Amino acid sequence: MAEYISILGAGLAGSEAAWQAAERGVKVRLYEMKPIKYTPAHHAPTFGELVCSNSLRSDATSNAVGLLKEEMRAMNSLIMQAADATRVPAGSALAVDRVLFSEFITDHIRNHPNIEVIEAECDRLPDDGVTVIATGPLTSDPMADYIRDQLGCGGLHFFDAAAPIVDAESINMDVAFFASRYDKGDADYINCPMTREQYDTFYRALVSAEEAALKEFDRETQKDLTVFEGCMPVEVMARRGYDTLRYGPLKPVGLIDPRVGKESYAVVQLRKENKEGTMYNLVGFQTHLTFPEQRRVFRLIPGLENAEFLRYGVMHRNTYLNSPGLLCADYSMLSRPNVYFAGQMTGVEGYVESAASGLVAGINASRRAREMQPLILPRTTMTGAMALYVQNGSVGSFVPMNANFGIIQMPEKKVKGGKAARNAVIAETAMATIQELLPEISK
């Protein structure tokens, strides 16, 4: 049995991996370069810092990421414990107070008797033993070079964008109104309605606004600039067509403006950023506009005429591996089975998906340290389907993938009642599988 395992990075994936291994009695050395050094997107010294939205998306098992959350809860996920303990109202979504969320994770990691936290930047693997690399999509250049050159992993890049946050008191509630779409759940969102004329003014300003120049650390990859569809800057989405936003983040369907008793031409939604409700983020407004342009353009939104921006949107580089042919379904390397990867670097996309990959990698790293056979979850579970997607990829080029019902195993028999009924059967099967495997998962 290995004396300990090393985990590089204390983000969502690294923290989850450390927790899973430590809970199985394995000693863990968790390396984290904060607070000695920060990436361009990180600002807090705590672990599991959320740098984009504070939403972990849908919490319903009829939704793929909701099912993934429920599987993780059953498998004693630290990230899900933190999310459930620090959630803020967000309708059917699971959103968190990002400060309390990160503090919860940090406290549990630092106080675990089997985890030793080492504040240091890593530019290579430890000399021996089992290692989980969870350095994240903003892996420092020395470590990225080591992964590419010494481990022979190659690498790809894409750019990720974060939405701005405004002071709740600066929102004009004489114009904006609280509601959830179709009145489902509590009225947790602030909605800013637009007439056609207002939308036209906003749209024209948005598509012609000035974007920020790429930072020095991104210039070398500027030629390879691609944008992941699930986190596309709002200005890029707008340039795809006049009505693109109206069918996307500004969709007015199911939102009745109480002043006029009908739907608006377009609606901008804002979601709570913290439990106190003092901060709200603009849903779907990830952006790479300059700060002055964000202030000018976003104040054209009715209700945000005098918005005070507590944080502007930012854009940063993400790095991920060409994982098919490189990683196994337990997230270990084919060529070096004692080396595991976890997080967005593997090609999973999203907070919850990253944490889920850390959960699987942490369990399996601890099993390898104890000379046990790997645990491969079946494709009837969302956790297993994601790992198998990372291992095998899909037709065409490999790109980051959110949890979705397209990668999970479909029911053998056709389910009557449409997509909702089918997804319910998938979720029931997945949770039954997890429960059946829990004795083995828990080892």
Buried (B, 14 or more C-beta within 10 A) or exposed (E): EBEBBBBBBBBBBBBBBBBBBBBBEBBBBBBBBBEEEBBBBBEBBBBBBBBBBBBBBBBBBBBBBBBBBBBBBBBBBBBBBBBBEBBBBBBBBBBBBBBBBBBBBBEBBBEBEBBBBEBEBBEEBBEEBBBBBBBBBBBBEEBBBBBBEEBEBEBBBBBBBBBBBBBBEBBBEEBBBEBBBEEEBEBBBBBBBBEEEBBBBBBBBBBEBEBBEBEEBBEEBEEEEEBBEEBBBBBBBBEEEEEBBBEBBBBBEEBBBEEEEEBBBBBBBBBBBBBEEEBBBBBBBBBBBBEEBBBBBBBBBBBBEEBEBBBBBBBBBBBBBBBBEBBBBBBBBEEEBBBBBBBBBBBBBBBBBBBBBBBBBBBBBBBBBBEBEBBBBBBBBBBBBBBBBBBBBEEEEBBBBBBBBEBBBBEEEEBEEEEEEBBBBBBEBBBEBBEEBEEEBEE
